[in-house]
Amino acid sequence: MKDFFYPETVAVVGVSSSPTNLARAIVYHLIEFRYTGKIYLVGPKGGSFMDHPIYPTISHISDQIDLAAILTPASTLPEIMEMCGQKDIKRVVIESAGFSELGDDKKGLEQQLVTIAGKYGIRFIGPNCIGVINKENGLATPFMPFRNTFDLGPLSIISQSGGVGGALLNELANENLGFNKFASIGNKLDTDENDLLEFLLNDRGTETVFLYLEGIADGRRLMETAFRSSKPILAHKSNTSEASTRIARSHTGSLSASEEVVNAAFRQCSIHRVTDMNSTLTAIKAHALPPMRGNRLAVISRSGGHAVVAADAAAKYGFVLQPFPGDFLKMVESRLRAGVIRLGNPMDLGDLFDFDLFHEIVSNTLARDDIDGMLVVLNYNGIFFEEDSRSLVGKIKEVCLQGKKPVALCVVTTGEEWRLNRCNHPNFPMFTEPEEAAYALSISRDYCQRIVSSFKEAETFVVDKKQPLAILAEAGSRQAQQLTTAKSFEILETYSVPLAPWGQARNSEEAVKRAAAFGLPVAMKVMGEEFIHKSDVGGVLLNLSNEDEVKAGYHRLAAIIQTTASRPKEEAILVQKMVTEGYEVFVGAKQDPVFGPVILTGLGGVYVEIFGDVARRVAPVSAEEAGRMFGEIRGSQLLKGVRGQPPGDLEALVHIVQRVSQLACDLPQIQELDLNPIMVLPKGRGCLVVDCRMVIS
Amino acid sequence: MKDFFYPETVAVVGVSSSPTNLARAIVYHLIEFRYTGKIYLVGPKGGSFMDHPIYPTISHISDQIDLAAILTPASTLPEIMEMCGQKDIKRVVIESAGFSELGDDKKGLEQQLVTIAGKYGIRFIGPNCIGVINKENGLATPFMPFRNTFDLGPLSIISQSGGVGGALLNELANENLGFNKFASIGNKLDTDENDLLEFLLNDRGTETVFLYLEGIADGRRLMETAFRSSKPILAHKSNTSEASTRIARSHTGSLSASEEVVNAAFRQCSIHRVTDMNSTLTAIKAHALPPMRGNRLAVISRSGGHAVVAADAAAKYGFVLQPFPGDFLKMVESRLRAGVIRLGNPMDLGDLFDFDLFHEIVSNTLARDDIDGMLVVLNYNGIFFEEDSRSLVGKIKEVCLQGKKPVALCVVTTGEEWRLNRCNHPNFPMFTEPEEAAYALSISRDYCQRIVSSFKEAETFVVDKKQPLAILAEAGSRQAQQLTTAKSFEILETYSVPLAPWGQARNSEEAVKRAAAFGLPVAMKVMGEEFIHKSDVGGVLLNLSNEDEVKAGYHRLAAIIQTTASRPKEEAILVQKMVTEGYEVFVGAKQDPVFGPVILTGLGGVYVEIFGDVARRVAPVSAEEAGRMFGEIRGSQLLKGVRGQPPGDLEALVHIVQRVSQLACDLPQIQELDLNPIMVLPKGRGCLVVDCRMVIS
């Protein structure tokens, strides 16, 4: 990937002398951004632009070309790519649109490009993108117009949309926050976000990576990369609704993924998800400060109202406002002019016009061992004390950078003064209000306190997969939609998942015998592949408590089975010991098209249906991670035992989650699997799975 | 209140020739804002400032003074107020700090001011504020420095904090959104937000009111005022945490109110609550556009990525993206230059460089009957097509204003171009990103679709309060903490709240007789004032199903009662018919220090404890409003009957809420009241209150 950003020669293909020719903007940028390498222009009509001759084809250039940036009609791409290959160009940025984003009929054209690239060993970015920028060497290939008002900074950007990526660059310029590398990746036909992310995480100039994605190329690879990262990764994954998908598909050909799974996956591998430009900028600012390593915050404000608002925000984001030492407060008090304000944390210094003292207070406070970071509000209106205030901004920056702890500085002032301060201190983030500042500090704190449990940490159990694979192969060969309950149970048993004692009965005598063996009461259920919700057809009988009820139950269920047309018909009936105590929980799994096996758990019934109180993880999960899932479920407080009830056996439940996690990874043929209900018995007594459904297509 | 904003003469008190004298800023502002009246300066040292003589006292001025703005040490205020009174000045703005915000020992000083004001019929704003501004006549008394870069607009502002209010003015200036009137109210010793709000809602120049409040002076009056308002009211109620209260108290002497009650009250009377500067600005912009009267949105973007992001935002805020008519799409398609983009809603016009066509598309779309508003994203970077783009901004504004429907226009561009566009179109709001634009449109839509059910609409029932008042008076005379269950039940019966059949037993024979009369099984409970949670002491026995159990139960409870030291001791035991079916619900009420009687309801048990699934209203509520409470509770889906269960009698439950609502209003002596559980029987069969607790101090 490095070669995309550090070419020594660039050919811009598609340039003409027409004033509406877009490729000219690429040339303009290379010059505007002071590209340190050599530039060649290519266009069939020849001529020249900005003192550079336009070669009719790439082949006419005698120099070696490290990178070609192409903006010509889509249909011309195969021929141009061929020429690139023949000229031994190994990196190409295809900015042309008109590919699969228009519809599946363009897939053939895309396939042609992939084939040609493969033949010549070309790696390319695009099509349908605005190209790359490297602030280090001035490489800048967008056709979207930019002035080079950008600072060099530690942030690098991967954007599936040129428009959104470009808008971010403008916002960064407004904040005088710089960037290092930028890549717009469009249809991601060859190079995708994972390729670039891996590179950037090893790139010396990059300290934070931001991704704008409308689709995710390979969710598991993204997670694996993020697990290994020592740099913060921020991502705006858009395309979250049906209407979005319609337009995203026509824009970059991206399909939508399950929102809940994206959220779970990102949390799991510590990718911070942002949802719009505002939250993007705040997260970028968060990581532009030294890290917030703990939760203890000091708030100092030059306006009482902002001190109140800052305290609200500090509480909202869970910070602890440490008290100031008494002698320190006394010192400050003695130097205030009228003593009309009471001091504490937050500290309202509205009456303080001694800017050296303000500096001293900030500096002493940040140096304290019991303070992890500060939120400082500096109000001034640029008429009185404007020089003092501006200079204080610089001093606070120094305190922050030297102290290696964050000071989130809100400069509350006029637009003009704000821009002046921004300009004076590039790459030092400033905030406009306490809410944003506290949010940024919380992002940094949460990143510092992140717990990453990668797939590798998941324990694996020895399982003989022969029987499960045989069951699935047999059902698959018949295009069955789901497995019978008995087959599902057999697979679970292979994975050592504890089941409520069960057996099959093919006549009423056998049913009675089984029931007697388990001890009454029992439950009886139909088991066939055709029953999606057994209880909907009356196929579940509970609490059968004597021989007659069992017999009658058998006949009732047998009659139901007789009315179905399914082949092969499952004639046997499930007889199961009735589990009458414990908390009802479910554990499920499904195969996500983007992230692969995903595991879910929650309390059963209304908690899921009404409150959506479910925890999700991309599998496999470690025991520790499974335990954290229950920490996330609000209803799991019940499992700890409330109102005098005994606590449930959470350890056994975690064990089930781990087993199911491995099962979902081992057997992706199972599209969905739902263990529901699982009865969680009191601590030390385990859990019992009562019912299960496995969908295989 | 009008006289605060339209004085013909103003005296500024506290001016001196010292360069750090803050009152000089007031004089500066009156001149900077081109105040149309006459200005007089007062200060004991005399001299002059900005060509105005400084009079030693107010009495030295011969002209009549309509308004005095005072910024002198707190201790001087009583004397100055006396002089104001003697000079027949009826309106005073006290900007001095050093009053109750410093502590309760300053309450005396404040009381002095109130007394003097009362004596002379003076109304005053403050103390501890930055004064008032009226953009109409240039009245501007802040001591905080401002340049008059503000446009005249339809927004008026009431701010408890000068700093936060001032910051908002700066933000408005950055957005070229104007304001009409501004009042900073500080300690609200005389004039409070209600006085000013009532005035502004009748003020011709004001179309929207924003309030920043750290405390609420009189919650019910605020609500009554808001109920009557035909203008949108926005409020940032800060001071939401314990640390905030600490600083707010020392800043403006405000106490914190219950957050949930504030939220409920504001929703009830359609005050839109904002939480920070960002959401404040978005709400102000929302109401600066024509109203969004429905939910049907068209999205047009010049960047595909922003079209995706806009569709995400539209879905998030619940808008419907109407399809464009087919012939219209064909027309647009025929005029696009390369046809590389598919059209729909959102419409991606990234390839369109015909700005007249863009204008035509926006104009035709907004005119459609099936479109209630538009979200338009205009990307340009200020190098190519900058003139066309700037002119398009103006044209879209015209389309919006003439069409009387909102077009939320996102101008995605460089900071420089953004400021230029803002400057060209004062008072027309622009947005920086689709998220903000969609949020603003949703605020406008929600305001248009608001349902306001004022206190007056609550039905009142004829109740003879004699017995309840006697019960409360008797218990109050003994400083009892709560009522016995029997007394609580008697009060509920007076209010026609249906109870599970109950009676009292003073011996086991009586208990058996009662039980037989109700029919077994029964419940038995202790009833004394001393039992806070009866079941914690074993004072609740359920499901007693025969005579022996009832007898034994009586003796068990009687023994518990004997061990308590309470006087007077309630010896009688409650015998109650056991209600074994129905959904468990609770209805409660409490007296809020700011809003008075508040009513709460929710499903019992874990739904409240774990999910906080509770609906609240300030009482009294109408039947309709009570019905909406259940619409808000997520768990109330259960009441509608899920999984084959019968729906509950919601009508009867609403009836209980209404009765309790009236009870809470009639009997504020009852601090807290909790009907829990109420069993909601199947539809048509009513509800039965099973237990109740009334706390009276």
Interface residues (C-beta under 8 A of the other chain):
Chain A: T20 A25 P73 A74 A97 G98 E101 L102 G103 M144 P145 F146 R147 T149 S159 Q160 S161 G162 G163 V164 G165 G166 A167 N170 E171 A173 N174 Y212 E214 S238 N239 T240 S241 E242 A243 S244 R246 I247 A248 S250 H251 T252 T275 D276 M277 N278 R302 S303 G304 G305 H306 A307 V308 V309 A311 D312 A313 A314 A315 K316 L321 A338 V340 I341 R342 G344 N345 P346 D348 G350 D351 F353 N379 N381 G382 I383 F384 V412 T413 T414 G415 R419 T432 E433 P434 E435 E436 V606 E609 I610 F611 D613 R634 G635 Q637 L638 V642
Chain B: T20 A25 P73 A74 A97 G98 E101 L102 G103 M144 P145 F146 R147 T149 S159 Q160 S161 G162 G163 V164 G165 G166 A167 N170 E171 A173 N174 Y212 E214 S238 N239 T240 S241 E242 A243 S244 R246 I247 A248 S250 H251 T252 T275 D276 M277 N278 R302 S303 G304 G305 H306 A307 V308 V309 A311 D312 A313 A314 A315 K316 L321 A338 V340 I341 R342 G344 N345 P346 D348 G350 D351 F353 N379 N381 G382 I383 F384 V412 T413 T414 G415 R419 T432 E433 P434 E435 E436 V606 E609 I610 F611 D613 R634 G635 Q637 L638 V642
